[in-house]
Amino acid sequence: MRAVELRDTFGVDSLTLAERQLPSPGPGEVLLRVRATSLNYRDYLVAVGEYDPHLRLPLVPLSDGAGEVVETGPGVTRVGVGDRVAGIFMQGWIAGPLTAEYPPTALGGAIDGMLAEYVVLDQRGVVRIPDFLTFEEAATLPCAAVTAWNALVRHSSLKAGETILVQGTGGVSLFALQFARAHGARVIATSSSDEKLKRAMELGAFEGINYRDNPDWASKAREITRDRGVDHVVDVGGPGTLGQSIDAVRESGTVCNIGLLTGFAGEVPTYKALFKEVRIQGVYVGSRAVFEDMLRAIDLHQIRPTIDRTFPMEEIRDAIRYLKSGQHFGKIVVTLGE
């Protein structure tokens, strides 16, 4: 079978198409024919060695993928041959809060990921996908969609009538927009592109802020909310945006810190969070239980992911570079054969 490997060293140019032996499922495991995968910013960080320079190489990248079960090992009962499934981000995180034992089971980082024509996963590490979704659409869900759902529904307890602010128009932000609208909440979107803001409003955002025209976008968000502030912020930027996120949110509001687009460290105005009693909540994707809750909502509301562009697996380097460019609106998908 074919797989993409991050070879002997880090770097986008180290991503190489390779031949590997077809794996066989053991007890409790399933063999998946992977049909589609999708990219997250984490995949760029993994490729260039910034996510963890001590990762074992060679490594099959990408945490997200969907396909069908083609073989099951002894004792498998959760799924059967022919089932359409997606892998979960952390193979060991089934339910409950995050603990130290789960991150070492993350696909496409600690262990081999989904950018291979066939992968073996534990039966506990897959979920059935809704019939109305294509494999390409389902492949966008395991990281970005679960993160957005976990941030808004589990951690923020989103309610109808509340206002959330999403940063940019990447995968997590657009999923957060769609989930918030399904909950009856209002969404303010930020972007450096008026065209992207227009598209976000077509998806359901009620207001857009161009942060190039409004560098103090937090003040603009407070103006939109009549100086009350938004109820929740989905912060994908990290240290470069967290200060304004705290400014934009109301007293006793929630800022979900889910991204590293502006780096790994920086100054945070902790006194502002203190005096406003703002809750800053880190969100590291989510469990299988959270994924399955989200899938029920997606199925009920027939929510379709936004896919910007699709690349064949042979063009993985171009796909990663396109991701890094920030030109995309929504998700970037990498397909594997027919």
PyMOL commands that set and color helices and strands:
alter all, ss='L'
color gray80, all
select helices_A, chain A and resi 12-14+41-48+103-105+123-125+135-138+141-155+171-182+194-203+217-224+242-248+270-276+288-301+313-325
alter helices_A, ss='H'
color red, helices_A
select strands_A, chain A and resi 2-6+15-19+29-38+64-72+84-87+118-122+126-128+163-167+186-191+207-210+230-235+249-257+279-282+307-312+331-335
alter strands_A, ss='S'
color yellow, strands_A
deselect
rebuild
show_as cartoon
